[in-house]
């Protein structure tokens, strides 16, 4: 097993051919680039998405090339402060072409989903994400074992099937924005 971080991790997004999927399970992530925007969000102050532009440009490039990027985000009820921030930023990702769906934690029981974040690339390459206790990304462990990858493909399919669109989630005003 190989663990990637930094540019080696980022390269995965330029090398996949068809699909990339992420299951997002944590209530909080520590992302230094977004710290000031998150602080401003919590204070009820205006914030910008300058910190997010590189990621959004990458999504636009990916989707313009005909590739898909999907994400299912597990969300608590009520959402944590960080999840509310993520939900507030989600429209920019959607506009760039990423398909983000919301899976309320109340619907997770019995689905057999992993309790950790992962990426799947082209249904054949699995990346299990590692974070420290504060939510700081520590790297992604790449796994190509076909049995393990197949189990995560099945988990992805269950997550997508039970998740709801961002539009439906926000229309129900479950996160109070």
C-alpha positions as CSV (number, residue, x, y, z in Angstrom):
1,X,0.0,0.0,0.0
2,X,1.2,3.4,-0.9
3,X,0.3,6.7,0.8
4,X,0.1,9.9,-1.2
5,X,-0.1,13.6,-0.2
6,X,0.4,17.0,-1.8
7,X,1.1,17.0,-5.5
8,X,1.1,13.2,-5.7
9,X,-2.4,13.2,-4.4
10,X,-3.5,16.1,-6.6
11,X,-2.2,14.3,-9.7
12,X,-4.9,11.7,-9.2
13,X,-7.4,14.2,-10.4
14,X,-5.6,14.8,-13.7
15,X,-5.0,11.1,-14.4
16,X,-8.4,9.4,-13.9
17,X,-10.3,8.7,-17.1
18,X,-14.1,8.6,-16.3
19,X,-15.2,9.0,-12.7
20,X,-14.0,10.1,-9.3
21,X,-16.2,9.7,-6.2
22,X,-15.7,10.8,-2.6
23,X,-17.5,9.7,0.5
24,X,-17.2,12.4,3.1
25,X,-17.9,11.2,6.6
26,X,-16.3,13.7,9.1
27,X,-18.1,16.4,11.0
28,X,-15.1,18.7,10.6
29,X,-12.0,19.1,8.4
30,X,-9.1,21.4,9.2
31,X,-8.2,23.0,5.9
32,X,-5.8,25.9,6.3
33,X,-6.8,27.6,3.0
34,X,-10.4,28.0,4.2
35,X,-9.7,28.9,7.8
36,X,-10.3,32.7,7.4
37,X,-13.5,32.2,5.4
38,X,-14.8,29.7,8.0
39,X,-14.0,32.1,10.8
40,X,-15.9,34.9,8.9
41,X,-18.8,32.5,8.2
42,X,-19.1,31.7,11.9
43,X,-19.0,35.4,12.8
44,X,-21.8,36.1,10.4
45,X,-19.4,38.3,8.3
46,X,-19.1,38.3,4.5
47,X,-16.5,35.9,3.1
48,X,-15.2,35.2,-0.3
49,X,-14.2,32.0,-2.1
50,X,-10.8,33.1,-3.2
51,X,-9.3,30.2,-1.3
52,X,-11.5,27.8,-3.3
53,X,-10.8,28.9,-6.8
54,X,-8.0,26.4,-7.7
55,X,-10.3,23.5,-6.7
56,X,-13.2,25.0,-8.6
57,X,-11.0,25.5,-11.7
58,X,-10.0,21.9,-11.5
59,X,-13.6,20.7,-11.4
60,X,-14.5,22.9,-14.4
61,X,-11.5,21.4,-16.3
62,X,-12.5,17.8,-15.3
63,X,-16.1,18.2,-16.2
64,X,-15.3,20.0,-19.5
65,X,-13.3,17.0,-20.5
66,X,-16.3,14.8,-20.1
67,X,-15.2,13.2,-16.8
68,X,-17.5,13.1,-13.7
69,X,-16.8,14.0,-10.1
70,X,-19.3,13.0,-7.5
71,X,-19.4,13.3,-3.7
72,X,-21.8,12.1,-1.0
73,X,-21.5,14.1,2.2
74,X,-22.8,12.7,5.5
75,X,-24.4,15.4,7.4
76,X,-25.5,15.4,11.1
77,X,-28.8,16.8,12.3
78,X,-28.3,19.5,13.3
79,X,-25.3,20.1,11.1
80,X,-22.1,21.0,12.8
81,X,-20.8,24.5,12.2
82,X,-18.3,23.2,9.7
83,X,-21.0,21.2,7.8
84,X,-23.1,24.4,7.6
85,X,-20.1,26.2,6.1
86,X,-19.6,23.3,3.6
87,X,-23.2,23.4,2.7
88,X,-23.0,27.2,2.2
89,X,-20.1,26.7,-0.2
90,X,-21.6,23.8,-2.1
91,X,-23.4,25.9,-4.8
92,X,-20.0,27.0,-6.1
93,X,-18.9,23.3,-6.5
94,X,-22.2,22.4,-8.2
95,X,-21.9,25.4,-10.6
96,X,-18.4,24.1,-11.5
97,X,-19.8,20.7,-12.3
98,X,-19.3,18.5,-9.3
99,X,-22.3,16.3,-8.3
100,X,-22.7,16.7,-4.5
101,X,-25.4,14.8,-2.7
102,X,-26.3,14.9,1.0
103,X,-26.8,11.8,3.1
104,X,-28.3,12.7,6.5
105,X,-26.7,10.6,9.2
106,X,-30.2,9.4,10.2
107,X,-30.3,7.4,6.9
108,X,-26.9,5.8,7.3
109,X,-27.7,3.0,9.8
110,X,-27.9,-0.4,8.0
111,X,-26.2,0.8,4.8
112,X,-22.9,-0.7,5.7
113,X,-20.9,2.4,4.8
114,X,-17.3,2.8,5.9
115,X,-16.8,5.3,8.8
116,X,-13.9,6.9,7.0
117,X,-13.5,9.1,3.9
118,X,-12.4,7.6,0.6
119,X,-12.0,8.4,-3.1
120,X,-12.7,6.0,-5.9
121,X,-11.2,6.6,-9.3
122,X,-12.6,4.9,-12.3
123,X,-14.1,2.1,-10.2
124,X,-10.6,0.5,-9.9
125,X,-8.4,2.6,-7.6
126,X,-9.4,3.2,-4.0
127,X,-7.9,5.9,-1.9
128,X,-8.6,5.8,1.9
129,X,-8.1,9.2,3.4
130,X,-6.3,9.7,6.7
131,X,-6.8,12.6,9.0
132,X,-5.4,13.6,12.4
133,X,-7.7,14.1,15.4
134,X,-8.3,17.7,14.4
135,X,-9.3,16.8,10.9
136,X,-6.0,17.8,9.2
137,X,-5.4,15.6,6.0
138,X,-2.5,13.3,6.5
139,X,-2.5,11.5,3.2
140,X,-4.4,9.0,1.1
141,X,-3.6,5.3,1.2
142,X,-3.9,3.8,-2.3
143,X,-5.4,0.4,-2.7
144,X,-5.9,-1.7,-5.9
145,X,-7.0,-5.0,-4.3
146,X,-10.0,-5.9,-6.4
147,X,-12.1,-7.3,-3.5
148,X,-11.5,-4.2,-1.4
149,X,-12.2,-1.9,-4.3
150,X,-15.4,-3.8,-5.2
151,X,-16.7,-3.5,-1.6
152,X,-16.1,0.3,-1.8
153,X,-17.8,0.5,-5.2
154,X,-20.9,-1.2,-3.6
155,X,-20.7,1.3,-0.7
156,X,-20.6,4.2,-3.1
157,X,-23.6,2.9,-4.9
158,X,-25.6,2.5,-1.7
159,X,-24.5,6.0,-0.6
160,X,-25.6,7.6,-3.9
161,X,-28.9,5.6,-3.9
162,X,-29.9,6.9,-0.4
163,X,-28.5,10.4,-0.6
164,X,-30.6,13.4,-1.7
165,X,-29.6,16.2,-4.0
166,X,-28.3,19.4,-2.5
167,X,-31.4,21.3,-4.0
168,X,-33.8,18.9,-2.2
169,X,-31.8,19.1,1.0
170,X,-31.6,22.9,1.0
171,X,-35.2,23.3,0.0
172,X,-36.1,21.5,3.2
173,X,-34.1,24.1,5.1
174,X,-32.4,21.5,7.2
175,X,-29.2,23.5,7.7
176,X,-30.6,26.9,8.5
177,X,-28.9,29.0,5.9
